[in-house]
Amino acid sequence: MTDLKSNVVDALRCVYDPEMPSVNILDLGLVYELNVSKDGVVDIEHTLTSMVCPYADEICKSIEDAVKQLVQQQMDYQQDL
């Protein structure tokens, strides 16, 4: 695992669904795919706990904020829901 990918995984372990605050989104299985290209592009495919999740925007923003801190200057980020 690349350093950036490892750092992204660590960052995602700090993101929680407010309805289940004791389990992070990785351990909940909400992240389906995480790819980091050689050019440093981070692509995350994830879902929510339900189609009508009242915290959808908050969770997506938390994922974006966590990853963008790592990639803000030299790399790119894409999130697929």
C-alpha positions as MATLAB code, in Angstrom:
seq = 'MTDLKSNVVDALRCVYDPEMPSVNILDLGLVYELNVSKDGVVDIEHTLTSMVCPYADEICKSIEDAVKQLVQQQMDYQQDL';
ca = [
       0.000    0.000    0.000;
       1.360    3.401   -0.938;
       1.970    6.015    1.725;
      -0.832    8.192    0.373;
      -3.297    5.296    0.279;
      -2.339    4.315    3.813;
      -2.855    7.921    4.931;
      -6.265    8.042    3.207;
      -7.291    4.820    4.966;
      -6.216    6.322    8.295;
      -8.182    9.505    7.537;
     -11.305    7.536    6.608;
     -11.090    5.671    9.914;
     -11.850    9.041   11.541;
     -15.109    9.496    9.589;
     -18.279    8.301   11.297;
     -21.958    8.088   10.425;
     -23.661   10.263   13.076;
     -26.315    7.562   13.501;
     -23.614    5.004   14.387;
     -20.914    7.052   16.097;
     -19.024    4.090   17.522;
     -18.067    2.549   14.139;
     -16.159    4.343   11.366;
     -17.267    4.201    7.728;
     -14.577    1.668    6.789;
     -15.564   -0.784    9.492;
     -19.229   -0.266    8.572;
     -18.354   -1.399    5.040;
     -19.551    1.839    3.461;
     -16.394    2.245    1.367;
     -16.592   -0.098   -1.604;
     -13.437    0.916   -3.405;
     -10.421    3.112   -2.761;
      -7.895    3.760   -5.514;
      -4.851    5.991   -5.547;
      -3.147    6.432   -8.911;
       0.585    6.911   -9.433;
      -0.226   10.555  -10.156;
      -1.813   10.894   -6.719;
      -5.447   10.943   -7.784;
      -7.621    9.559   -4.985;
     -10.903    7.926   -6.049;
     -13.342    6.698   -3.399;
     -16.532    4.779   -4.122;
     -18.832    4.548   -1.140;
     -22.430    4.214   -0.063;
     -24.550    5.328    2.855;
     -26.316    3.297    5.522;
     -29.636    3.845    3.724;
     -30.953    5.519    0.575;
     -32.728    8.120    2.699;
     -29.878    8.709    5.131;
     -30.570   12.041    6.832;
     -26.833   12.626    7.226;
     -25.827   11.969    3.594;
     -24.476   15.459    2.979;
     -22.630   15.510    6.290;
     -20.988   12.121    5.679;
     -19.953   13.036    2.135;
     -18.519   16.346    3.357;
     -16.640   14.578    6.174;
     -15.084   12.164    3.668;
     -14.144   15.032    1.374;
     -12.632   17.081    4.200;
     -10.638   14.139    5.558;
      -9.124   13.309    2.171;
      -8.605   16.844    0.906;
      -6.380   17.594    3.885;
      -4.022   14.955    2.527;
      -4.187   15.848   -1.149;
      -4.760   19.599   -1.108;
      -1.674   20.781   -3.006;
      -0.183   18.089   -5.154;
      -2.934   15.631   -5.902;
      -6.567   15.294   -6.945;
      -9.588   13.696   -5.326;
     -12.803   12.208   -6.673;
     -15.728   10.864   -4.662;
     -18.395    8.575   -6.121;
     -21.564    7.904   -4.199;
];
